[in-house]
Amino acid sequence: MRLLFLHGAGGFIDDGPLAAALGDAVGLTPDMPRLPDDDMSFEAWATPIREHLSHLDADDLVIAHSFGASILLRVLAEGSAQFPRAHQRARVALLAMPDWSDAGWDVSDYAFHGPEPEMILSLHHCRDDEVVPFAHLWLHASRLPAARVWEYRSGGHQFTGLANRIAADAGSRSGVARARVFDGPPAFVGGQAIRGPSRRTIRPTSARTRCVTPCQDLSPGPTLAG
C-alpha cells in the first residue's frame, strides 16, 4: 500500500508538513510529485497526475489538497477508460478543494461538472480556512452525493492537528454514509440545527444534503496559493 499526495498550487514546499503528518498517521512515506508552478493549465497538471494514478493498486490511498484536489477530481471523472478497474477501488480524500463553477470562483477551465467518479471519495474542509471559502465544501457535496463529507471547526487551510482524523477516514472503505464532524457552533442541514461536539451520519437523499448556512459570500476570490 502507498500514499500518493498531490499538493496545491505552488504548494510543494508549503504542503510538505501536511503530507508528512498524513504519512505518519497512516504509517507510510508519502509520494508527493512536484507539479508545475509555471503552467497552471488543466492539462499541465492533469498529465502527470494521470501518470501517477496509472500505477495505483486497489489498496492505495490518494490525498489531494486545494488546487491539486480540483485537478484530481476532474481526472478521476474521466472514468474507467483512463484507469483499470482495480484503480477504481482506491480511496481518495479531497482537502479544501475550491469550487470553480459559476457558483464558486467561476473559472471554467478548472470547473467540475461530473460525472461522479467511482472511487470512494471523502471531502474535508475547515470552517476557518483562510484561502478557500468553507462554502465551497457544500457546493462540491451537492455534485458528489456519494462522497463522505467532513467539516472541522478549526485547522485552517493546512488542516493543522487533523492528520489523524483525515487518515482514519481515508483508510475506510465505507462509501455509503455521509458523515460530518460537528465540534463547533451549530451547523444546519435541511433547516435543522445539529450541535457539536458530536458526529452524525447523514445518508444521501434524492434531494441531496445541502448547506443552508450563509453560503453567498464566496470571497476571497481565486488565488492559486496552496
C-alpha positions as CSV (number, residue, x, y, z in Angstrom):
1,M,0.0,0.0,0.0
2,R,1.2,3.5,-0.7
3,L,0.1,7.1,-0.2
4,L,0.0,9.4,-3.1
5,F,-0.3,13.1,-2.0
6,L,-1.0,15.8,-4.6
7,H,-0.1,19.3,-3.4
8,G,-1.9,22.6,-4.1
9,A,-0.9,25.4,-6.4
10,G,2.7,26.5,-5.5
11,G,2.4,24.2,-2.6
12,F,5.2,21.7,-3.0
13,I,7.0,23.2,0.0
14,D,4.0,24.6,1.9
15,D,2.1,21.4,1.8
16,G,5.1,19.3,2.8
17,P,4.3,19.3,6.6
18,L,0.7,18.2,5.8
19,A,1.9,15.4,3.6
20,A,4.4,14.3,6.2
21,A,1.7,14.4,9.0
22,L,-0.7,12.3,6.9
23,G,2.1,9.8,6.1
24,D,2.9,9.5,9.8
25,A,-0.8,8.9,10.6
26,V,-1.1,6.1,8.1
27,G,2.4,4.7,8.6
28,L,3.5,5.4,5.0
29,T,6.1,7.6,3.3
30,P,4.1,9.9,1.1
31,D,4.8,10.0,-2.6
32,M,4.4,13.7,-3.4
33,P,5.3,14.6,-7.1
34,R,6.2,18.2,-7.8
35,L,3.6,19.6,-10.0
36,P,4.4,22.7,-12.2
37,D,4.3,26.2,-10.8
38,D,5.0,27.8,-14.2
39,D,2.0,26.3,-16.1
40,M,-1.3,26.2,-14.2
41,S,-3.4,24.9,-17.1
42,F,-5.5,21.9,-16.5
43,E,-3.5,19.6,-18.8
44,A,-0.2,20.7,-17.4
45,W,-1.3,19.3,-14.0
46,A,-3.6,16.5,-15.3
47,T,-0.9,14.8,-17.4
48,P,1.5,14.0,-14.6
49,I,-1.4,13.2,-12.3
50,R,-2.8,10.6,-14.8
51,E,0.7,9.1,-14.9
52,H,0.9,8.6,-11.2
53,L,-2.6,7.3,-11.0
54,S,-1.8,4.7,-13.6
55,H,0.5,3.0,-11.1
56,L,-2.2,2.7,-8.3
57,D,-3.2,-0.5,-6.7
58,A,-6.5,-1.2,-5.1
59,D,-5.2,-0.7,-1.6
60,D,-3.5,2.6,-2.2
61,L,-4.6,6.0,-0.7
62,V,-4.8,9.2,-2.7
63,I,-5.0,12.5,-0.8
64,A,-5.1,15.8,-2.7
65,H,-5.0,19.3,-1.4
66,S,-6.7,22.5,-2.7
67,F,-5.9,23.1,-6.4
68,G,-4.4,19.6,-6.7
69,A,-7.7,18.2,-5.5
70,S,-9.6,20.2,-8.1
71,I,-7.5,18.7,-10.9
72,L,-7.6,15.2,-9.4
73,L,-11.4,15.3,-9.3
74,R,-11.7,16.1,-13.0
75,V,-9.1,13.5,-13.9
76,L,-11.0,10.8,-11.9
77,A,-14.2,11.8,-13.7
78,E,-12.7,10.8,-17.0
79,G,-13.7,7.3,-15.9
80,S,-12.8,3.7,-16.3
81,A,-11.5,4.3,-19.8
82,Q,-8.5,6.0,-18.2
83,F,-7.9,3.6,-15.3
84,P,-8.1,-0.2,-14.9
85,R,-10.9,-1.5,-12.7
86,A,-8.6,-2.1,-9.8
87,H,-7.8,1.6,-9.6
88,Q,-11.5,2.4,-9.2
89,R,-11.3,0.8,-5.7
90,A,-8.6,3.2,-4.5
91,R,-9.6,5.6,-1.7
92,V,-9.5,9.3,-2.3
93,A,-9.6,12.2,0.1
94,L,-10.1,15.8,-1.3
95,L,-9.0,18.5,1.1
96,A,-10.0,22.2,1.0
97,M,-11.0,21.8,-2.7
98,P,-12.0,25.0,-4.4
99,D,-15.2,25.1,-6.4
100,W,-14.6,26.6,-9.9
101,S,-18.2,26.6,-11.1
102,D,-20.2,29.8,-11.6
103,A,-21.5,29.4,-8.1
104,G,-17.9,29.5,-6.7
105,W,-14.8,31.1,-8.2
106,D,-16.1,30.8,-11.8
107,V,-13.1,29.6,-13.8
108,S,-14.4,27.3,-16.4
109,D,-11.0,25.7,-17.2
110,Y,-11.0,24.0,-13.8
111,A,-14.7,23.5,-13.1
112,F,-16.1,20.1,-12.4
113,H,-19.4,19.2,-14.0
114,G,-19.4,15.4,-13.5
115,P,-19.8,12.5,-13.7
116,E,-19.2,11.4,-10.2
117,P,-16.1,9.2,-10.0
118,E,-16.5,5.5,-9.0
119,M,-13.7,5.8,-6.4
120,I,-14.5,6.0,-2.6
121,L,-14.4,9.8,-2.1
122,S,-14.3,12.0,1.0
123,L,-14.4,15.7,1.2
124,H,-12.7,17.6,4.0
125,H,-12.8,21.3,4.8
126,C,-12.2,23.6,7.9
127,R,-14.6,26.4,8.7
128,D,-11.7,28.7,9.4
129,D,-9.9,28.1,6.0
130,E,-8.4,31.4,5.1
131,V,-7.8,30.5,1.5
132,V,-10.7,28.5,0.1
133,P,-14.1,29.6,1.5
134,F,-15.8,26.9,3.6
135,A,-19.0,27.3,1.5
136,H,-17.2,25.6,-1.4
137,L,-17.4,22.3,0.6
138,W,-21.1,22.2,0.2
139,L,-21.1,23.2,-3.4
140,H,-19.0,20.1,-4.1
141,A,-21.1,17.9,-1.8
142,S,-24.2,18.8,-3.9
143,R,-22.4,17.4,-7.0
144,L,-20.9,14.3,-5.3
145,P,-23.8,12.8,-3.4
146,A,-22.0,9.5,-2.6
147,A,-19.0,11.2,-1.0
148,R,-18.4,11.3,2.7
149,V,-18.3,14.9,3.9
150,W,-16.2,16.1,6.9
151,E,-16.2,19.6,8.3
152,Y,-14.0,20.9,11.1
153,R,-14.3,23.9,13.3
154,S,-10.6,24.8,13.0
155,G,-7.4,23.7,11.3
156,G,-7.2,26.3,8.6
157,H,-6.2,25.6,5.0
158,Q,-3.4,23.3,6.1
159,F,-5.6,21.2,8.5
160,T,-3.4,21.7,11.5
161,G,-3.8,18.9,14.0
162,L,-6.2,16.9,11.9
163,A,-4.0,14.4,10.1
164,N,-5.2,11.5,12.3
165,R,-8.8,12.2,11.6
166,I,-8.3,12.5,7.9
167,A,-6.1,9.4,7.8
168,A,-8.8,7.4,9.7
169,D,-11.4,8.4,7.1
170,A,-9.1,7.8,4.2
171,G,-8.4,4.2,5.4
172,S,-12.1,3.4,5.4
173,R,-13.8,1.6,2.5
174,S,-17.3,2.6,3.5
175,G,-18.9,4.6,0.8
176,V,-22.5,4.6,1.9
177,A,-23.0,7.2,4.5
178,R,-22.3,10.9,4.7
179,A,-20.5,11.9,7.9
180,R,-19.8,15.3,9.4
181,V,-17.8,16.3,12.4
182,F,-19.5,19.0,14.4
183,D,-17.1,20.2,17.0
184,G,-18.1,23.9,17.0
185,P,-21.2,26.1,16.8
186,P,-24.4,24.7,15.4
187,A,-24.5,23.7,11.7
188,F,-27.7,23.4,9.7
189,V,-28.8,20.6,7.4
190,G,-32.2,20.9,5.8
191,G,-33.1,23.7,8.2
192,Q,-32.4,21.7,11.4
193,A,-29.6,22.7,13.8
194,I,-27.2,20.0,14.6
195,R,-24.9,20.8,17.6
196,G,-21.4,19.6,18.5
197,P,-19.4,18.1,19.7
198,S,-20.9,15.1,18.0
199,R,-20.7,13.0,14.9
200,R,-23.7,12.4,12.8
201,T,-24.2,10.2,9.9
202,I,-26.4,11.6,7.1
203,R,-27.4,9.3,4.3
204,P,-27.8,10.8,0.9
205,T,-31.4,11.5,-0.2
206,S,-32.9,12.3,-3.5
207,A,-33.0,16.0,-2.5
208,R,-29.3,15.8,-1.6
209,T,-27.9,17.1,1.6
210,R,-27.1,20.8,1.4
211,C,-25.6,23.5,3.5
212,V,-28.1,26.2,4.4
213,T,-25.8,28.3,6.5
214,P,-24.9,31.6,4.7
215,C,-23.1,30.4,1.5
216,Q,-23.5,33.6,-0.6
217,D,-20.2,35.1,0.4
218,L,-17.7,33.3,-1.7
219,S,-14.8,35.8,-1.2
220,P,-11.9,35.8,-1.3
221,G,-11.7,35.3,-5.0
222,P,-9.5,32.7,-6.7
223,T,-5.9,32.6,-5.6
224,L,-3.8,29.7,-6.7
225,A,-1.8,29.6,-3.5
226,G,-1.8,26.2,-1.7
